[in-house]
């Protein structure tokens, strides 16, 4: 029997009784967002809407985006990235499972120093690909030009946000490059491995408590 989406009780402020909502809607109210499937225009619009709404609702509380994504369409992925840069709250990105292709682009787009990966997560980067297989020569040439433009844009962003030289990223994006969490940290795609981040938070809390 399929598990489906679990439901949990939640009381809307002002209501006397709790109502049952699916667990993701409950987590959204706690500013925890999830990208757990291939990026499409629909998924992109949904996430961008949530990011913008939650940032308007409270500009002082950070957002947390959990990523387990095999990749997807380039422009919808860029839309999510741009929304993350636009809003005032910091956006934490946390890779669980895999952040591949555009998933890794969104992962690297989190607030610098606030990008995490679970210890056994995997990250994969590569250049954008085309799904345009049929058409006239002119159409194929225009698509190729657009792909080169997108590739340069993505490479510049990766270089800016990882601290790696542009030429290093250019070579990396020539092929599929899979990384462990530790390798992604060394590459500058993430800042901390999740268990290390927890330890740092605990140490900071201990320091505050003993001042």
C-alpha atoms as one frame of an Amber mdcrd trajectory, in Angstrom:
protein
   0.000   0.000   0.000   1.516   3.382  -0.957   2.560   5.562   1.937   1.323
   8.761   0.337   1.963  12.131   1.955   1.557  11.906   5.759  -0.781  14.370
   7.449  -0.234  16.072  10.787  -2.471  18.237  12.985  -1.920  21.985  12.773
  -3.828  24.804  14.418  -4.001  27.982  12.387  -3.515  31.045  14.625  -6.949
  32.291  15.637  -8.686  28.942  15.171  -9.821  26.900  18.143  -9.362  23.463
  16.629  -6.462  21.915  14.753  -6.902  20.742  11.183  -5.057  17.974   9.377
  -2.591  19.202   6.757   0.017  17.306   4.759   3.434  17.283   6.351   5.018
  19.454   3.638   2.505  22.257   4.156   3.256  22.099   7.865   6.987  22.302
   7.192   6.496  25.227   4.796   4.954  27.155   7.683   8.212  26.526   9.552
  10.092  27.963   6.498  11.446  24.561   5.443  11.222  24.074   1.666  11.901
  20.967  -0.426  13.152  20.390  -3.958  12.847  16.634  -4.352  12.162  16.044
  -8.030  13.249  17.106 -11.492  13.021  20.859 -12.022  10.201  21.852 -14.353
   8.453  25.156 -14.983   5.642  24.088 -12.634   8.005  23.134  -9.798  10.016
  26.327 -10.338   6.926  28.555 -10.170   5.740  26.737  -7.052   9.066  27.186
  -5.228   9.543  30.789  -6.342   6.045  31.592  -5.111   6.779  30.034  -1.710
  10.134  31.814  -1.387   8.633  35.205  -2.232   5.553  34.739  -0.029   7.534
  33.593   3.019  10.020  36.440   2.602   7.173  38.969   2.514   5.533  37.330
   5.525   8.695  37.691   7.638  11.900  39.224   6.306  13.866  38.454   9.469
  13.565  34.653   9.429  15.863  32.570   7.223  14.609  29.983   4.738  15.881
  26.398   4.501  15.827  24.620   1.136  16.405  20.845   1.229  17.569  19.450
  -2.116  17.358  15.890  -3.445  17.200  16.675  -7.135  18.427  14.865 -10.277
  18.479  18.088 -12.310  15.991  19.417 -14.814  15.326  22.371 -17.080  17.906
  25.147 -17.074  15.776  28.311 -17.207  13.300  27.202 -14.504  16.331  26.363
 -12.348  17.809  29.801 -12.960  14.471  31.315 -11.909  14.740  29.576  -8.516
  18.363  30.725  -8.167  17.453  34.342  -8.962  14.558  34.310  -6.483  16.939
  33.108  -3.760  19.233  36.062  -4.457  16.346  38.541  -4.610  14.685  37.981
  -1.239  15.982  39.561   1.977  16.066  36.457   4.220  19.130  34.244   3.854
  18.425  30.944   2.108  20.185  27.902   3.542  20.649  25.065   1.040  20.994
  21.492   2.280  21.803  18.607  -0.081  20.336  15.269   0.939  20.734  12.356
  -1.451  21.895  14.065  -4.626  22.095  17.531  -6.124  22.836  16.939  -9.787
  22.995  19.311 -12.735  20.633  22.235 -11.989  20.182  20.805  -8.493  23.840
  21.580  -7.816  23.389  25.063  -9.300  20.635  25.791  -6.794  22.720  24.237
  -4.011  25.630  26.595  -4.734  23.145  29.500  -4.832  22.461  29.336  -1.101
  23.817  32.060   1.170  27.602  31.676   1.289  28.641  30.015   4.595  25.121
  28.497   4.792  25.344  25.738   2.182  25.343  22.201   3.575  25.348  18.581
   2.458  24.544  15.437   4.396  27.631  13.253   4.989  26.761  10.707   2.275
  25.143  13.086  -0.201  26.432  13.332  -3.771  26.841  16.383  -5.988  27.188
  16.372  -9.774  27.971  19.267 -12.107  28.024  19.370 -15.911  27.258  21.670
 -18.812  23.676  22.373 -19.972  22.357  19.995 -22.618  19.810  20.394 -25.386
  16.737  18.275 -26.034  16.362  19.777 -29.520  16.999  16.917 -31.939  14.896
  17.767 -34.977  14.622  20.938 -37.018  16.321  23.007 -39.655  20.027  23.791
 -39.628  19.277  27.406 -38.712  17.200  26.377 -35.716  19.938  24.032 -34.511
  22.538  26.790 -34.855  20.426  29.225 -32.835  19.923  26.588 -30.157  23.677
  25.947 -30.066  24.353  29.676 -29.620  21.837  29.841 -26.775  23.437  26.833
 -25.103  26.862  28.498 -25.278  25.418  31.642 -23.689  23.770  29.627 -20.908
  26.940  27.641 -20.336  28.972  30.827 -19.927  26.383  32.229 -17.518  26.367
  29.079 -15.384  30.160  28.863 -15.391  30.487  32.476 -14.213  28.042  31.855
 -11.363  29.812  28.667 -10.264  33.169  30.487 -10.369  31.842  33.462  -8.407
  30.177  31.371  -5.713  32.829  28.668  -5.306  35.948  30.825  -5.527  37.360
  28.504  -8.204  39.023  30.008 -11.300  36.814  30.317 -14.358  39.032  27.974
 -16.366  38.750  25.245 -13.719  34.955  25.357 -13.871  35.074  25.447 -17.668
  37.015  22.165 -17.683  34.823  20.609 -14.981  31.642  21.360 -16.902  32.951
  19.529 -19.975  31.787  16.234 -18.447  29.766  14.793 -15.590  31.760  15.372
 -12.387  30.438  13.475  -9.362  31.606  14.526  -5.892  31.226  13.331  -2.351
  30.150  15.833   0.281  33.808  16.300   1.265  34.869  16.867  -2.353  32.016
  19.332  -2.901  33.188  21.210   0.187  36.751  21.345  -1.152  35.379  22.564
  -4.484  33.482  25.405  -2.785  30.007  24.192  -3.761  29.068  23.714  -0.114
  30.502  25.281   3.020  29.908  22.591   5.629  28.951  18.961   5.954  25.730
  18.757   7.956  27.090  16.956  11.020  29.933  19.484  11.253  27.412  22.319
  11.055  25.480  20.835  13.974  28.665  20.648  16.032  29.478  24.297  15.272
  25.979  25.386  16.327  26.280  23.399  19.553  29.654  24.994  20.324  28.250
  28.475  19.694  25.272  27.741  21.952  27.631  26.446  24.664  29.752  29.614
  24.412  26.635  31.803  24.706  25.410  29.847  27.724  28.757  30.159  29.509
  29.425  33.846  29.005
